[in-house]
C-alpha cells in the first residue's frame, strides 16, 4: 500500500467548490486506486490579524480544520500570507504551519511520499518537509506556478531550489517541461503528466437542441476561465464584435469582470455577449457541447482542462499559442491556434463556423486524455520515487 500525502493550496472547499477542480479530480482518482492510502493537506493562506475577518477571507477562516471531502480525509491548516510581499514569505510560513500538523499525523499515517500538486508555495514547503520526515517529494507544474512564481524576483529562486531539491517533477505537457528546464530545473527528473477528462460526461450532443435549452439560436461560442486579464476574454469579446449574429457565453468569475462589462457596453454587443459567472463543473458539459466553438485567448497557459473538455464534447477550440497548445491542436479537427488578436480570433472562429469539423473527429482528438491514464501514470511515478529513495532501503 502506497501512503500518499497530497499537499495542495489549490483544492476546493465549501466556499469555493470550483477552485482547483483539476487537482481535486486527479487526487480523487489516485485515492480510489486499490493500492493507495491517501490523505490531503489543503492549506489556506490568510492575512494576519483582523484582516482575515474581512472580505472574501472571512468565509475561508471559518472552514473546518479537518473534514471528509468526497470520501477523502482533508486537513485545512491555516498559514499566514502577508499581503504586498509578492509571496516571498509564503513558502516559509506554510512550512511552519505544517510542521505541527504533520508531526501529529505521522503517528497514525506514516506517509511514504509527499505529492505537491502546485509548484508555489507548495513545492518549497514540501521539499523542506520531505527532508524532515525522510520521504521523497514530487512537485507538479501546471502553469502560473512556473510562468509567474518562477519568474518574479521575490520567488523565482525558491521555485528553482524546490525543483532541484525534489525527487521527481511533473509537467502538464512538453511545453511546460521545456519552460521548467529553461528555469534550471533538472530535465532528467521531469515526467510529462497529462490531465484527464471524463469522457462519459463530456461528449457530443445535438447542438440545436442544446442551444434551444439555453435560449439561443444561431452560432454559439463559449469561453471558460476566470475573469482575469491573462485569460484574454477581452480578445474574444472583441472578436465576436466582428462576427455579426454570433453569441458568446463566458463562464467564470473574477476581478476583471468590471473591465469586461465596460468593453461589452463600449462595443455594443450586450445582446450577444453574456457573462455567466461561475458555473458548477457539473453544468459545464451541457454548455460546452452546445457550442460550435470554444475560444480562449490566454496570454500564458499550461495545458488547460477546458481545451480537452471541449474536444471531448466534439467542440473545436480556438486558442493562442500558449503552453501545450500545439500538443492538443494536432489536426484541423481540433480547431485552430492563432495569435492573441481580435481579428485573428475572428478569422479562426469564422473558419470553423463556415466549415465545422465532424463532432466525432473532434472528439477523437481527446481520446488520449483520460483520468484512468492520469491515475496510472501518477501511481507509477510516485511508486518509483519511493522505491528509489535512499530511506526505503
N, C-alpha and C positions, 0 to 999 in steps of 0.2 A: 504494500500500500504506500503510495507516494503522498506524503503530507505536505500540502502547499499552503503557504501564507501569501495570499494575494493582497498587495498593497496598491491602493488607487485613490487619489484625490479626485478622480473623475468617475464617480459612481452615483447612481440615482438614490433619491430618498423621497420621503413623503411630500416634501415641499417642491421637489424638482424631479418628477417622475421620468422626464425625457433626458435628464442630464447623464451624459456618458452611457447612453443606451448600448453602444457597440462594445464598451468594456463589460457592461453587465451581461450581454449575450455571450461573449467569449467566456466569462467567468462561470456562468451557469452551465455552459457546455462542458467545461473542464470538471466542474463539481459533480456532474452527472456521470462522469467516467467511472466504471466499476472499480478501478484500481486507484482512485484518488480520494483522499480526505482533505477537504479544503475549508479554510476559514478566511473571511475577508476583513481587512482593516481598511476602512474608508474614512480617512481623517478629514476634518472640517476646519478650514482656516478662518479665523475670526480676528477682527481688530482688537486691540487691547481695551480694557476698562469698559466704560459705559457705552463706547461706540458699538459694541457688539449687540446692543439692545435697540439699535435704530435701523431703519430702512429694511432692506432685504436680509440683513444679518439676524434680526430678531427671531424669525421662524427657524433658522438654522441652529441658533443657540438652544432652542427648546427641543430639538430632536433627541430621541433616546440614545444613550451611550452604547447600548447593545440591543440588538433585535434580530429576529429571524426574517430575512428578506427573500421571499420566493424559495423557501426551504433551505436557505444558506445562512449560516451564522455570520453576522456582520457587526463589527465593532466600529464605533464612530467617535474616536477620541478628538479632542479639540487641540489645535495648536495656534499660536499667536502669529498672525500675518500682519506685520506692521505696514500701514499704508505709506505710500510715497517713497519707498526704499527700492523700487524696481525689482523686488523679490530677492535681494541679496541675502536676507536673513531667513528666508522661508525654510530652506532645507535644514538648517541647524535647529530652528525652532521645532520643526517636525520630528527630527531625531530625538530631541529632548522629551517631547511629548509621548513618543512611542516606547521609550525605554521601560518605564514602569509597567505599561500595559503588556509588553512582550515578555518582560521578566516573569510576570504572573502567568501569562498564557503558556509559557514553556512548561509549566508544571503539569498541565493537562493536555497540551497539544505541542509535542516536540517536533515542530515543522522541520522538513528536510531542505526546503528551498524557499527563497523569497522571490515572488514573481511581481515585479513592479510594472504596472500597466500604463504608466505615463512617465516621461523622462524627467520632468521637473515639477515640483520639488521632490517627487517620489524617489527618483534614481539616486541622488546623492545620499539621502537618508537611508535608503535600502542598502547601499554598499557599506556604509558605516555600521549598520545593524547586522549585516551579514558577517562582518569581522567579529562583532561582539559575540554572536552566537555560533560562529564556526560553520556557517552554511553558505552555499553558493547563491548568487544573486543573478537574476535575469531582468533586463530592462527593455521595455518595448517603446520604440519611437513611432509616433503617429502623425505628426505634422507640426503644429505650432510649438510643441515642446522642443523641437530641433530648430525650426525656422525662426522662432522668436527667442526663446530662452537660451538657445545655443549660440545666439548672435549678439545679444545685448551685453555690454561690458560688465554689468553687475553680476551676471550669472553664467556667462559663457565658459569660464574656467571650471566652474562647478559641474556643468554638464559634461565637459570634456574629461575631467578627472573621474566622474562617475562611470562614464563609458569605458574608460581604461581600467577601472577597478572591478567592473562586473565580470562574472564568469562567462556570461553569454548575453548577446543582444539580439533583439528582434526588430525588423523593419517592415512596415506595411507594404513596401514594394521596392523594386530595384532602384528607382529614382531616390527614394528615401535612404537606401543603403549608400548610394553614391554621395548624398549630402552628408551622411554621418562620417564616411571615410574622409571627406574633404575637411571636416572639423577636426580630424586627427584621431578618430575612433578606430580601433583595430579591426581591419577588414575580415580577418580570419575568424572573428568571433561573432560576426553578424549573419543572422539567418533571415531570409525573407519569409514573412508570415502573413499571408493574405487574409483579409477579412472574409466573412461568410455572409450568406443571405438565406433567409428561409424561403426555399423555392416553392413551398406549398402555399404560403401566404402571398408572396409577390409573384403573380403570374398574369398573363394576358386575360382580357375580358372583352366584352362587346363595348367598344368605346362610345358608340352613340348612346346606348342605354346608360352607361356610366356617367356620361356628360349630362344626360337628362336628369339624373338623380341629383346632380349638382346645380341644376337650373341653367345649364349652359348649352348653347348650340354653336356650331362653327368650330374653328381651330382653337385648341387649348394648349397653352404652355404652362408648365409647373416649375417652380423653383423652390428648393428645400434647403434651408440652412439658417443659422442665426442671423438676426438683423444687425450685422456689424459690417463696417466698410470693407473689410478684407474679403468678404464673401461675394462682393461685386454685384449685388442685386440692382444697384443703380445703373449698371451697364445693361442688364437685361430689360429693365423698365424702359430705358431709352430706346432699346432695340424694338420693343413692342410698339412704341410710338410710331415707328417707321413701317409697321405691318398692320394696315387697316383691317379691322374685323377679327383680329386675333385677341383672345382673352389670356391674361396672365394671373395665376394664383400663386402667391408666395406664402409658404408655410414656415413659420419661425418667429421668434421674438428677440428683442434686443434693444440696446441703447440707440441704435441708428434709425429706429422707426420714424422719429420726427423728421429727419432729413429725407427719408424715402417718401413720406407723406407729402412733404413740400414739393419734391420732384414730381410726383404723380399729379399734383394740382397744377404745377407750372407747365407740364407737358399736355395737360388737358386730357388725360387718359383715365380719369377716375371711374368712368363707366366700363372700362375694360381691364383694369388692374386692381386686384384686391389683396390686401394684407390679411391673411387668415389668423395670424397669431400662432401660438404654439399648438401644434396638433399632436394628440397622443399617437404613439407609434402604431398602436393597433388600428388607427384610422388611416394610416398612410397608404396601405396597399390600394384601397379604392380610389384615392386621389391620384396616385401615380399611374395606375392602369387606365384612368380616364384620359390622361394627357396624350397628345400627339408627340410632344417633345418635352424633355426635362432640360432646363438650362441653368448653368451655374458658372458665373464668371469670376471664380476665385482668383485672388492675387497670389495665394500660396495654398498648398493642399498636400495631404499625404496621399491616401487612396480613399476617397470619400465613399462611405457606405451608400449614400444617396445615388451615386453613379450605378453601383451594382444592383441596387434595389430597382432602379428604373429599367435597366436592361432585362432583369428577370421578369419584369412586368410587360415586356415587349415594347417598351417605350424608348426610342433612341435619345441620346444625350448630345447637347452642345456644350462644350466646356473649354476652358482655357488650357494652354499648355503648362499646367501646374502639376507638380508631383508626378504621380504614376499615370497621367492622362493617356500616354501612348501605350501603356501596358494594358489598358482597358479598351480603348478605341483602336482595335486592330483590324477593323473591317468597316466599310461604309454602312453595314447593317447596324453597327453600334452607334453611329452618329458622326459627329464632326469635332475636331479640335481646332480652335481658331484663336485669334488674339483678343485681348480684353477691350474691345472697341465696339460701341453700339452698332455701327454699320456692318462690321464683320459678323457680329452675332445675328443681326437681322438677316444677312445674306445666308448664313448657315441654317438658321431656323427656317427661312423661306424655302430653301432647297429641300429640306426634309418634309415640309408640309406639301410641297408640289409633287414630290416623288418619294413617298414613305416606304421604308423597307417593310418586308413581311414581319408581322409580330413574332412568328416562330424563329425567324432568322435573328432578330434582335435578342430574343430570349436565349438563344443558343450561345451568345457571347458571354453570358453569366454562368454557364454550366460548370465552370471550374471553381466557382466561388461558393462553397457550401460550409455550413457550420460543422458538419461532420469532419471535413478535411481540416478545418481550423483547429478543432479539438485534438485530432490525432497528431497533427504537427506540433502543437503546444505540449502535449503529453510527452512525445518523443524528445523534444528539445529539453524540457525540464528533467526528465529521467536521465538523459545523457549528462547533464550538468552535475547531477547528484552522484552518478557513477564515477565521474572523472575527478570529483572534488577530493583533495587530499584527506580530509577528515573522514571520508567514507571508507577509508582503508583500502 
